[in-house]
Amino acid sequence: MKQILVTGATGFIGRGLCEKLHNSHCKVRAAVRTEKSTKLPGSLDQSIVGDIGPSTNWEKALLHVDCIVHLAACIDVVPGVSGDPLSRFRSVNVDGTIHLARQAVRANVKRFIYISSIKVNGEISQTGVPFTPDDEPAPSTPYAVSKFEAERALLQFSAESGLEIVIIRSPLVYGPGVQGNFLRLMHWMAKGMPLPLGAIRNRRSLVALDNLLDLIVTCTDHPAAADQTFLVSDGEDLSTTELLQQVSLALGRNDRLIPMPAKVLAMFAAMFGRQSTVQRLCGSLQVDITKTKSILDWSPPNTVGESLRLTAQDYFDTTS
């Protein structure tokens, strides 16, 4: 039975991964920051490691571990804090990651799965020209730059040490328990709020939590996954308008989408300094998962419709 260490175990993805690995008959150890987390089952093996960085002591957490799934990352910086944001991202996402990899080799860990971000490829793809794992990376934010630098450092370290590295670049993840912008979107649609997003003709890739978890579990022991970079998605690209329509359907609501042209939205966004928000809503971000499917003989097990229904049910269960 494989022993797998999960970092970031208390997060949205980490909690689901620990449960899925346990159900897949793996021995799971969750790395937590300060104390045994109440967000995780009390029966789960938890190892306290403190803050993640270039001096974290992983010795006890790595005991008898065969594979690491490294989810933990700095994804944002506190507004108003002085200093270079990129240096703060690098401390955790680059220095902390390679430090864990070095200790993993000393502990005889065989495989290191690094959960990266599609933002390494870029923020926007050309419509009809999806990102692939072999594209020239084009990270444009401090977070994305740090994730790319971590990928590069891991691959170089793998060549020196023999540690098997698997990199998975993920787009936006949704599913039961989702937070952030996707949860706000669901709230707006559940309340029947009118939105000027009824005429967006972009294409965007998302990935349901269950589909991402299925791929991660596949990569824990698939022999062909070693030293590869994979992209992941649901395999069903939607426009922003189509996504909102499907979310409304899953919630059992009628959408109230106003067909405002994207150019008009962009004009209003410029007036109010919200260009980046409209860019995300109107721009395309597609990923090509052909390599993932062919090398691993893998396909997303759940459809977008099924995944949104599960997400909607959880939304009602937690807000009722």
C-alpha positions as a printed NumPy array, in Angstrom:
array([[  0.   ,   0.   ,   0.   ],
       [  1.478,   3.34 ,  -1.095],
       [  2.137,   6.04 ,   1.51 ],
       [  1.32 ,   9.455,   0.068],
       [  2.03 ,  12.826,   1.642],
       [ -0.384,  15.621,   0.725],
       [  0.631,  19.225,   1.337],
       [ -2.081,  21.857,   1.346],
       [ -4.314,  19.133,   2.74 ],
       [ -6.774,  21.498,   4.427],
       [ -7.554,  23.416,   1.234],
       [-10.389,  22.958,  -1.235],
       [ -8.449,  20.491,  -3.391],
       [ -6.451,  18.939,  -0.561],
       [ -9.434,  17.827,   1.511],
       [-10.994,  16.113,  -1.483],
       [ -7.706,  14.497,  -2.449],
       [ -7.113,  13.039,   1.014],
       [-10.574,  11.477,   0.945],
       [-10.166,  10.09 ,  -2.572],
       [ -6.731,   8.631,  -1.857],
       [ -8.06 ,   7.015,   1.299],
       [-10.944,   5.519,  -0.668],
       [ -8.42 ,   4.29 ,  -3.254],
       [ -6.736,   2.205,  -0.525],
       [ -3.69 ,   4.426,  -0.134],
       [ -2.088,   5.368,   3.159],
       [ -2.456,   9.127,   3.385],
       [ -0.539,  11.61 ,   5.514],
       [ -1.693,  15.217,   5.573],
       [  0.861,  17.972,   6.147],
       [ -0.711,  20.7  ,   8.325],
       [  0.728,  23.976,   9.538],
       [  0.302,  24.25 ,  13.294],
       [ -2.065,  21.731,  14.804],
       [ -4.186,  18.786,  13.824],
       [ -6.847,  20.223,  11.565],
       [-10.536,  19.917,  12.387],
       [-11.208,  20.245,   8.635],
       [ -9.836,  16.73 ,   8.132],
       [-11.12 ,  13.401,   9.494],
       [ -9.723,  12.724,  12.946],
       [ -8.558,   9.293,  11.822],
       [ -6.322,  10.751,   9.109],
       [ -2.589,  10.719,   9.793],
       [ -1.56 ,  14.361,  10.159],
       [  1.957,  15.751,  10.422],
       [  2.594,  19.28 ,  11.72 ],
       [  5.223,  21.023,   9.574],
       [  4.701,  24.728,  10.295],
       [  4.921,  27.369,   7.614],
       [  6.221,  26.19 ,   4.252],
       [  9.444,  27.791,   3.106],
       [ 13.153,  27.214,   2.563],
       [ 13.738,  26.05 ,   6.142],
       [ 10.723,  23.806,   6.832],
       [ 11.601,  20.534,   8.553],
       [  9.888,  17.718,   6.618],
       [ 11.76 ,  14.8  ,   8.205],
       [  8.879,  13.285,  10.209],
       [  6.291,  14.025,   7.54 ],
       [  8.353,  12.159,   4.926],
       [  8.913,   8.989,   6.946],
       [  8.095,   5.955,   4.748],
       [  6.492,   8.152,   2.077],
       [  6.491,   6.879,  -1.519],
       [  4.901,   9.837,  -3.272],
       [  4.261,  13.529,  -2.524],
       [  1.383,  15.567,  -3.918],
       [  2.457,  19.169,  -3.418],
       [ -0.633,  21.377,  -3.39 ],
       [  0.45 ,  23.963,  -0.832],
       [  1.33 ,  27.34 ,  -2.328],
       [  1.25 ,  31.06 ,  -1.757],
       [ -1.551,  32.198,  -4.064],
       [ -1.92 ,  35.791,  -2.903],
       [ -0.108,  38.42 ,  -0.883],
       [ -1.58 ,  40.629,   1.827],
       [ -2.518,  44.049,   0.384],
       [ -0.512,  46.924,   1.824],
       [  2.428,  44.805,   2.946],
       [  5.693,  46.374,   1.827],
       [  8.248,  44.518,  -0.211],
       [  8.453,  42.866,  -3.601],
       [  5.428,  40.55 ,  -4.138],
       [  7.461,  38.225,  -6.353],
       [ 10.   ,  37.627,  -3.593],
       [  7.23 ,  36.559,  -1.222],
       [  5.768,  34.175,  -3.815],
       [  9.237,  32.767,  -4.511],
       [  9.938,  32.085,  -0.835],
       [  7.059,  29.598,  -0.635],
       [  6.425,  28.486,  -4.198],
       [ 10.008,  28.154,  -5.411],
       [ 12.385,  27.926,  -2.438],
       [  9.909,  26.009,  -0.282],
       [  9.128,  23.566,  -3.096],
       [ 12.71 ,  22.728,  -4.02 ],
       [ 13.6  ,  22.439,  -0.331],
       [ 10.836,  19.815,   0.036],
       [ 12.114,  17.991,  -3.044],
       [ 15.653,  17.828,  -1.627],
       [ 14.412,  16.384,   1.655],
       [ 12.214,  13.957,  -0.295],
       [ 15.268,  12.494,  -2.025],
       [ 17.018,  12.036,   1.328],
       [ 13.892,  10.207,   2.556],
       [ 13.886,   7.92 ,  -0.515],
       [ 10.635,   9.294,  -1.911],
       [ 10.154,   8.052,  -5.465],
       [  7.694,  10.521,  -7.006],
       [  6.826,  14.202,  -6.562],
       [  3.569,  15.486,  -8.093],
       [  3.554,  19.27 ,  -8.395],
       [  0.208,  20.994,  -8.868],
       [  0.969,  24.035, -10.958],
       [ -1.247,  26.516, -12.809],
       [ -2.321,  27.077, -16.4  ],
       [ -1.238,  30.671, -15.757],
       [  2.275,  29.407, -16.476],
       [  1.16 ,  29.208, -20.118],
       [ -0.447,  32.641, -19.959],
       [ -3.584,  34.502, -18.974],
       [ -5.408,  34.374, -22.306],
       [ -5.258,  32.002, -25.271],
       [ -6.254,  32.788, -28.826],
       [ -9.785,  31.559, -29.506],
       [ -9.553,  28.145, -31.131],
       [ -5.835,  27.83 , -30.322],
       [ -5.672,  26.107, -26.918],
       [ -2.601,  25.994, -24.729],
       [ -0.502,  22.824, -24.835],
       [  2.186,  21.574, -22.418],
       [  4.853,  22.221, -25.05 ],
       [  4.041,  25.906, -25.589],
       [  6.617,  28.498, -24.626],
       [  5.642,  29.547, -21.072],
       [  4.367,  33.105, -20.771],
       [  3.59 ,  33.8  , -17.098],
       [  2.625,  37.427, -16.528],
       [  1.875,  37.731, -12.804],
       [  4.194,  37.234,  -9.811],
       [  2.232,  34.13 ,  -8.806],
       [  2.487,  32.593, -12.282],
       [  6.182,  33.454, -12.553],
       [  6.845,  31.711,  -9.228],
       [  4.96 ,  28.581, -10.332],
       [  6.953,  28.443, -13.577],
       [ 10.238,  28.915, -11.732],
       [  9.269,  26.075,  -9.37 ],
       [  8.514,  23.798, -12.329],
       [ 11.872,  24.603, -13.91 ],
       [ 13.76 ,  24.06 , -10.647],
       [ 12.038,  20.721, -10.048],
       [ 12.834,  19.409, -13.529],
       [ 16.469,  20.423, -13.166],
       [ 16.64 ,  18.783,  -9.745],
       [ 15.032,  15.629, -11.151],
       [ 17.778,  15.371, -13.767],
       [ 20.384,  15.566, -11.   ],
       [ 18.713,  13.36 ,  -8.386],
       [ 16.476,  10.85 , -10.167],
       [ 13.369,  11.991,  -8.29 ],
       [ 10.365,  11.428, -10.565],
       [  8.594,  14.724, -11.192],
       [  5.015,  15.017, -12.46 ],
       [  3.686,  18.517, -13.195],
       [ -0.04 ,  19.18 , -13.573],
       [ -1.131,  22.632, -14.764],
       [ -4.737,  23.288, -13.843],
       [ -7.218,  25.976, -14.873],
       [ -9.967,  27.165, -12.522],
       [-11.218,  24.315, -10.325],
       [-14.87 ,  24.126,  -9.254],
       [-16.936,  21.629,  -7.325],
       [-18.59 ,  21.091,  -3.929],
       [-16.982,  23.45 ,  -1.423],
       [-15.68 ,  25.895,  -4.024],
       [-14.967,  29.415,  -2.807],
       [-13.893,  32.698,  -4.367],
       [-15.188,  34.003,  -7.684],
       [-17.024,  30.828,  -8.629],
       [-19.002,  30.873,  -5.389],
       [-19.885,  34.528,  -5.966],
       [-21.01 ,  33.654,  -9.476],
       [-23.29 ,  30.923,  -8.111],
       [-24.704,  33.34 ,  -5.548],
       [-25.55 ,  35.875,  -8.251],
       [-27.257,  33.259, -10.403],
       [-29.161,  31.774,  -7.459],
       [-30.486,  35.238,  -6.602],
       [-31.522,  35.847, -10.212],
       [-29.347,  38.917, -10.582],
       [-29.346,  40.402, -14.09 ],
       [-25.847,  40.322, -15.603],
       [-24.651,  41.947, -18.848],
       [-22.963,  38.714, -19.963],
       [-25.44 ,  37.246, -22.417],
       [-23.4  ,  37.775, -25.582],
       [-19.879,  36.552, -24.743],
       [-18.474,  34.284, -27.45 ],
       [-15.175,  33.278, -25.88 ],
       [-14.034,  29.733, -25.001],
       [-12.792,  28.77 , -21.558],
       [-11.616,  25.502, -20.024],
       [-12.445,  24.608, -16.432],
       [-11.89 ,  21.457, -14.42 ],
       [-14.261,  19.863, -11.941],
       [-12.696,  18.888,  -8.627],
       [-13.506,  15.2  ,  -9.124],
       [-11.854,  15.208, -12.556],
       [ -8.695,  16.834, -11.212],
       [ -8.544,  14.415,  -8.286],
       [ -8.962,  11.451, -10.613],
       [ -5.987,  12.624, -12.669],
       [ -3.826,  13.187,  -9.581],
       [ -4.563,   9.688,  -8.287],
       [ -3.737,   8.276, -11.722],
       [ -0.391,  10.064, -11.655],
       [  0.622,   8.673,  -8.255],
       [  1.663,   5.378,  -9.8  ],
       [  1.265,   5.481, -13.587],
       [  4.704,   4.576, -14.989],
       [  4.318,   6.88 , -18.016],
       [  3.622,   9.944, -15.853],
       [  7.201,  10.289, -14.63 ],
       [  8.965,  13.485, -15.703],
       [  5.996,  14.752, -17.706],
       [  3.983,  17.975, -17.724],
       [  0.238,  17.583, -18.158],
       [ -2.643,  19.979, -18.683],
       [ -6.055,  19.121, -17.265],
       [ -9.633,  20.199, -17.958],
       [-13.15 ,  18.79 , -18.251],
       [-12.628,  18.444, -21.988],
       [-15.666,  20.678, -22.601],
       [-14.89 ,  24.315, -23.345],
       [-17.653,  26.845, -22.69 ],
       [-18.19 ,  30.516, -23.302],
       [-18.816,  32.669, -20.242],
       [-22.441,  32.953, -21.369],
       [-22.795,  29.164, -21.722],
       [-21.217,  28.61 , -18.312],
       [-23.645,  31.005, -16.635],
       [-26.553,  29.34 , -18.411],
       [-25.432,  25.905, -17.217],
       [-24.905,  27.159, -13.658],
       [-28.451,  28.581, -13.675],
       [-29.791,  25.285, -14.978],
       [-27.956,  23.35 , -12.253],
       [-29.4  ,  25.727,  -9.64 ],
       [-32.896,  25.357, -11.058],
       [-33.089,  29.042, -11.923],
       [-33.867,  31.023, -15.059],
       [-30.851,  33.072, -16.082],
       [-31.22 ,  36.823, -16.518],
       [-28.372,  37.496, -18.903],
       [-28.421,  40.751, -20.834],
       [-26.794,  40.435, -24.299],
       [-24.384,  43.349, -24.024],
       [-21.589,  43.284, -26.636],
       [-18.097,  42.593, -25.304],
       [-16.817,  45.875, -26.77 ],
       [-19.38 ,  47.822, -24.732],
       [-18.412,  45.886, -21.6  ],
       [-14.767,  46.733, -22.223],
       [-15.611,  50.423, -22.6  ],
       [-17.437,  50.532, -19.274],
       [-14.665,  48.52 , -17.623],
       [-12.084,  51.079, -18.738],
       [-14.182,  53.872, -17.234],
       [-14.25 ,  52.177, -13.827],
       [-10.782,  50.604, -13.809],
       [-12.044,  47.011, -14.078],
       [-10.283,  46.015, -17.274],
       [ -8.749,  42.874, -15.76 ],
       [-12.141,  41.604, -14.568],
       [-13.73 ,  42.028, -17.993],
       [-10.662,  40.5  , -19.618],
       [-11.16 ,  37.345, -17.567],
       [-14.875,  37.24 , -18.344],
       [-14.565,  37.952, -22.064],
       [-11.163,  36.483, -22.953],
       [-10.536,  32.877, -23.937],
       [ -8.455,  30.391, -21.973],
       [ -8.498,  26.955, -23.554],
       [ -6.271,  23.989, -22.797],
       [ -5.529,  20.941, -24.919],
       [ -5.533,  17.721, -22.887],
       [ -4.66 ,  15.424, -25.806],
       [ -1.256,  14.556, -24.319],
       [ -2.765,  13.828, -20.898],
       [ -5.366,  11.511, -22.402],
       [ -3.012,   9.649, -24.714],
       [ -0.024,   9.113, -22.415],
       [ -2.076,   8.144, -19.366],
       [ -5.034,   6.536, -21.181],
       [ -7.143,   8.905, -19.111],
       [-10.357,  10.841, -19.709],
       [-12.303,  13.134, -17.367],
       [-14.788,  10.793, -15.645],
       [-17.478,  13.452, -15.047],
       [-19.199,  15.814, -17.462],
       [-19.596,  19.541, -16.847],
       [-23.349,  19.08 , -16.361],
       [-22.89 ,  16.353, -13.746],
       [-20.215,  18.338, -11.935],
       [-22.276,  21.531, -11.847],
       [-25.267,  19.626, -10.446],
       [-23.104,  18.326,  -7.588],
       [-21.726,  21.821,  -7.005],
       [-25.217,  23.322,  -6.976],
       [-26.498,  20.727,  -4.524],
       [-23.634,  21.477,  -2.16 ],
       [-24.348,  25.206,  -2.522],
       [-27.936,  24.708,  -1.421],
       [-26.897,  22.346,   1.406],
       [-24.453,  24.88 ,   2.84 ],
       [-26.573,  28.018,   2.357],
       [-29.949,  26.692,   3.48 ]])
